[in-house]
Amino acid sequence: MAKPPKIFVSYSHKDKAWLKRLQVHFKALERDGTVDLWDDTEIKFGADWDAEIASSLDHAKAAILLVSADFLASDYIINEELKDLLEAGEKRGLLILIVILRPCVLGKLGQFQLMNNPEEPLEGMNIVEQEKVFVNLVKTIKKVLTIDPKTSRQEPQRKAGIHNLLIPHLRVGVDLTNKPDQATDVRAFHQERISIGRDPASDLLLSDPHKQVVSKQHAEITYQDDRLYVTDLDSMNFTYLNDARILSFQAYEIQPDSKIRIGPFEIRILSQSTKPNNDRTEIDIVNPYKDNVELLVTALRSIGAQFTKETSRRDQVMLLNALRDTMMDVEQNEADILIAQWLLRNIDH
């Protein structure tokens, strides 16, 4: 029988009461064999303390840090446990979850997933609010660790000199979960990589004018060996596959019924077909810019229908303001210049 995934808990002994509360919330998952919650109280008398902790860290699938000023003041935690945890997070994508017990300065720990707001530590909450944080923590661990490992793997490896013999032709649907009555936005792609984000240069642009949900380079869909994968690019608010958060920089296989969620956006692969490559470059078979240029032309025509020579000065200012607000974060590239030059040359045609 396979061992349940190990969850490593790091805490200050001065915060042992919070450890006990954490253990209570994970007891049901431990009982049914879903997880193995490990902390240093499991080290037997006379055992090599450092070796036991190092071994548990090496086998951990996730780590929970109960953070307080006492936690950050511990030389052992900072110089030993935390050092190894951060290295595991960087090298093998160890999921690190932070629970803030009392006010403290997080420093580098702020880059990991926080289960509660730094301005709202557990000791400032009432009992119900505290319990909700622990419940959410248990749910997060359960979702991440119950993703079928057969459908996830590290970034697909390409063999040197070998390219896909088939190029995917994808129809991707984007829905807004907070606007269920709105029609699905359907996009077409003929490429092996689809970038997703709020950067206007993204292949799949997700509008987030307030920059609260979607990162500029949030995630990507890639095609390799006749399979599709989704990868989170260390986004600020994470990427979810079938409601389970995926780890950054790890590729997860997309199944026909899979749903990718980024904030209020739900992304689905509506259809997938392929075109033979015949050992030629992709550009020989299909122009990868054609679909996006058609979208650009459609947008220009839509704007043109509203904007005529008789348009008021107010509308002219509104159009310029819309361009300024939308293009504010866009870094100019060669494609922008080429498009602008073409439009200027053909203005009278």
C-alpha positions in Angstrom: 0.0 0.0 0.0 1.4 3.4 -1.0 2.3 5.8 1.8 0.3 9.0 2.0 2.0 12.2 1.0 3.9 13.8 3.8 3.1 17.3 5.0 6.0 18.9 6.9 5.1 21.3 9.6 7.6 24.0 10.8 6.8 26.0 13.9 8.3 27.5 17.0 7.9 25.5 20.2 6.5 28.6 21.8 3.6 28.3 19.4 2.9 24.6 20.3 -0.8 25.4 21.1 -1.3 26.4 17.4 0.4 23.2 16.3 -2.1 21.1 18.3 -5.0 23.0 16.7 -3.5 22.3 13.2 -3.2 18.6 14.1 -6.9 18.5 15.0 -8.0 19.8 11.6 -5.8 17.3 9.7 -6.8 14.3 11.8 -9.6 13.2 9.4 -7.3 13.3 6.4 -4.7 11.3 8.3 -7.2 8.8 9.5 -8.3 8.0 5.9 -4.8 7.9 4.6 -5.0 11.1 2.5 -2.0 12.8 4.2 0.7 12.2 6.7 1.2 15.3 8.8 4.7 15.4 10.2 6.3 17.6 12.9 9.3 17.3 15.2 7.1 15.8 18.0 7.3 12.5 16.1 11.1 12.3 16.5 11.8 9.5 19.0 14.0 10.0 22.0 17.7 9.4 21.2 17.2 9.7 17.4 19.4 12.0 15.3 17.3 15.2 15.3 18.9 16.8 12.2 18.8 13.6 10.2 15.1 13.0 11.0 14.1 16.5 10.0 16.2 16.3 6.8 14.7 13.0 5.8 11.1 14.3 6.4 11.8 17.4 4.4 13.2 15.3 1.5 10.0 13.2 1.3 7.6 16.1 1.9 5.1 17.0 -0.8 4.1 20.2 1.0 5.1 22.3 4.0 3.1 24.4 6.4 4.8 27.2 8.3 3.3 28.5 11.4 4.9 31.9 11.4 5.3 34.4 14.3 8.1 36.6 15.7 9.2 33.6 17.7 9.4 31.5 14.6 11.5 34.1 12.8 13.7 34.6 15.9 14.7 30.9 16.0 18.2 30.4 14.7 17.6 26.7 14.0 14.5 27.3 12.0 16.0 30.1 9.9 19.4 28.5 9.4 18.4 24.9 9.0 14.7 24.2 8.4 13.8 27.3 6.4 17.0 27.1 4.3 16.2 23.6 3.2 12.5 24.4 2.7 13.2 27.3 0.4 15.7 25.2 -1.6 13.1 22.5 -2.0 10.5 25.0 -3.1 12.9 26.4 -5.7 14.3 23.1 -7.0 11.4 20.6 -6.9 8.4 22.9 -6.5 7.6 22.0 -2.9 4.3 23.7 -2.0 4.9 26.1 0.9 1.9 27.5 2.8 2.2 30.2 5.4 -0.2 30.7 8.4 0.6 33.9 10.2 0.0 33.5 14.0 1.0 36.9 15.3 2.2 40.2 13.7 5.7 39.9 12.3 7.8 41.0 9.3 7.7 38.2 6.7 10.5 39.2 4.5 11.2 36.5 1.8 8.4 34.3 3.2 5.9 36.8 1.7 6.5 35.3 -1.8 4.8 32.0 -0.8 1.1 31.3 -0.5 -0.4 33.1 2.6 -3.4 31.5 4.2 -4.3 34.7 6.0 -3.6 38.4 5.5 -0.4 39.6 7.3 -2.6 42.4 8.7 -5.0 39.8 10.2 -2.9 37.2 12.2 -4.8 34.4 13.9 -4.4 35.8 17.4 -6.3 38.9 16.2 -9.3 36.9 15.0 -12.2 35.4 16.8 -12.4 31.6 17.1 -14.7 31.2 14.1 -12.4 33.1 11.9 -9.4 31.1 13.1 -11.1 27.9 12.4 -12.0 29.1 8.9 -8.3 29.7 8.2 -7.5 26.1 9.2 -10.4 24.7 7.2 -9.2 26.6 4.1 -5.7 25.3 4.7 -6.9 21.7 4.8 -8.9 22.2 1.6 -5.9 23.7 -0.2 -3.7 20.8 0.8 -6.3 18.2 -0.2 -6.9 19.8 -3.6 -3.3 20.1 -4.5 -2.3 16.6 -3.4 -5.2 14.8 -4.9 -4.3 15.8 -8.5 -3.7 12.5 -10.3 0.1 12.3 -10.6 -0.4 10.3 -13.9 -1.8 13.5 -15.4 0.9 15.8 -14.2 4.6 16.0 -14.8 7.5 18.3 -15.0 7.9 20.6 -18.0 7.8 18.3 -21.1 11.3 17.7 -22.5 12.1 18.1 -26.2 14.7 16.0 -27.8 17.4 18.1 -29.5 16.8 18.4 -33.2 13.3 16.8 -33.1 10.1 18.8 -33.5 6.5 17.9 -33.3 5.3 16.2 -36.5 1.9 17.6 -36.0 0.8 21.2 -35.2 -2.3 21.6 -33.0 -5.3 23.5 -34.3 -7.2 24.5 -31.2 -10.5 26.2 -30.4 -10.3 27.7 -26.9 -13.3 28.9 -25.0 -13.2 31.5 -22.2 -16.1 32.1 -19.8 -16.5 34.5 -16.9 -17.8 32.6 -13.9 -19.2 35.8 -12.5 -21.2 36.4 -15.7 -22.8 33.0 -16.5 -25.2 34.6 -19.0 -22.4 36.0 -21.2 -21.6 34.2 -24.4 -18.4 32.1 -24.5 -15.5 33.9 -26.0 -14.0 31.5 -28.6 -10.4 31.9 -29.8 -8.6 29.9 -32.5 -4.9 29.0 -32.4 -2.4 27.2 -34.7 0.7 27.0 -32.5 2.5 24.8 -30.0 2.6 27.4 -27.2 -0.2 29.7 -26.1 0.8 32.4 -23.6 -1.9 33.5 -21.1 -2.0 36.8 -19.2 -3.0 40.4 -19.0 -0.1 41.6 -21.1 -1.5 42.7 -24.5 1.2 40.6 -26.1 -0.3 37.4 -24.7 -1.8 35.0 -27.1 -4.8 34.5 -24.8 -5.3 38.0 -23.3 -7.4 38.1 -20.1 -8.5 41.6 -19.3 -7.7 42.7 -15.8 -7.5 46.5 -15.8 -7.1 46.8 -12.0 -4.3 44.2 -12.0 -5.8 42.3 -9.1 -6.2 38.8 -10.5 -4.2 38.1 -13.6 -0.4 38.4 -13.9 1.2 39.9 -17.1 2.6 36.4 -17.9 0.3 34.2 -15.9 0.3 30.7 -17.5 0.8 28.9 -20.7 -0.7 26.0 -22.7 1.9 23.9 -24.5 1.6 21.0 -27.0 4.1 18.1 -26.8 3.9 14.5 -28.0 0.2 14.8 -29.0 -0.7 16.1 -25.6 -1.7 19.5 -24.1 -0.3 20.8 -20.9 -0.9 23.8 -18.7 1.8 25.5 -16.7 1.5 28.3 -14.1 4.3 30.9 -14.6 4.7 31.8 -10.9 1.5 33.9 -11.1 0.4 36.2 -8.2 -3.0 34.5 -7.8 -2.3 31.0 -9.0 -3.8 28.8 -11.7 -6.3 26.0 -11.1 -6.9 22.8 -13.0 -10.3 21.3 -12.2 -10.5 23.5 -9.0 -7.1 22.2 -7.8 -4.2 24.7 -7.6 -1.3 23.7 -9.7 2.3 24.3 -8.7 4.3 26.9 -10.6 6.6 25.8 -13.4 5.2 22.2 -13.5 3.3 21.1 -16.5 -0.1 19.4 -15.9 -1.8 17.4 -18.7 -5.1 18.8 -19.9 -7.8 16.2 -20.4 -10.8 16.7 -22.8 -13.1 17.7 -19.9 -10.5 19.8 -18.0 -11.3 23.3 -16.9 -8.5 25.9 -16.3 -9.4 28.7 -13.9 -7.6 32.0 -13.5 -9.6 34.3 -11.2 -13.1 34.7 -12.7 -11.9 33.2 -16.1 -12.7 29.6 -17.0 -10.7 28.3 -19.9 -11.7 25.1 -21.8 -10.3 23.4 -24.9 -13.4 23.2 -27.1 -11.8 21.2 -30.0 -8.4 19.9 -31.0 -7.1 18.7 -34.4 -3.7 18.6 -36.0 -2.1 19.4 -39.3 1.0 17.4 -40.6 4.3 19.2 -40.4 6.0 17.3 -43.2 9.4 18.2 -41.6 8.9 21.8 -42.6 8.8 24.8 -40.2 5.4 25.8 -38.9 5.3 28.9 -41.0 5.4 26.8 -44.1 2.1 25.2 -43.2 0.1 27.8 -41.5 0.7 31.5 -40.8 0.7 31.6 -36.9 -0.2 35.3 -37.0 -3.3 35.0 -39.2 -5.9 34.4 -36.5 -4.6 37.3 -34.3 -4.4 39.7 -37.2 -8.1 38.8 -38.1 -9.0 39.7 -34.5 -7.1 43.0 -34.9 -8.9 43.8 -38.1 -12.3 43.0 -36.5 -11.5 45.3 -33.6 -10.3 48.1 -35.9 -13.5 47.8 -37.9 -15.6 47.9 -34.8 -13.9 51.1 -33.7 -14.2 52.5 -37.2 -17.9 51.9 -37.2 -18.2 54.2 -34.1 -15.5 56.7 -35.2 -16.1 58.8 -38.3 -14.9 62.2 -39.6 -18.0 63.7 -38.0 -17.0 62.3 -34.6 -17.0 64.8 -31.8 -13.9 66.1 -30.1 -15.1 64.3 -27.0 -15.1 60.9 -28.7 -11.6 61.6 -30.1 -10.3 62.2 -26.6 -12.1 59.1 -25.3 -10.5 56.9 -28.0 -7.1 58.4 -27.2 -7.7 57.8 -23.5 -8.7 54.2 -24.1 -5.5 53.6 -26.1 -3.4 55.2 -23.4 -5.0 53.2 -20.6 -4.8 49.9 -22.5 -1.3 50.3 -23.8 0.2 51.7 -20.6 2.0 48.5 -19.6 2.9 47.4 -23.2 6.6 47.3 -24.0 7.0 48.4 -27.6 8.4 45.7 -29.8 9.2 45.2 -33.5 5.7 43.8 -34.2 4.1 47.0 -32.9 6.3 49.1 -35.2 5.6 46.9 -38.2 1.8 47.1 -37.7 1.9 50.9 -37.3 4.0 51.3 -40.4 1.6 49.1 -42.5 -1.4 51.0 -41.3 0.2 54.4 -42.1 1.2 53.2 -45.6 -2.2 51.9 -46.4 -4.2 54.7 -44.8 -5.4 56.1 -48.1 -6.1 52.7 -49.8 
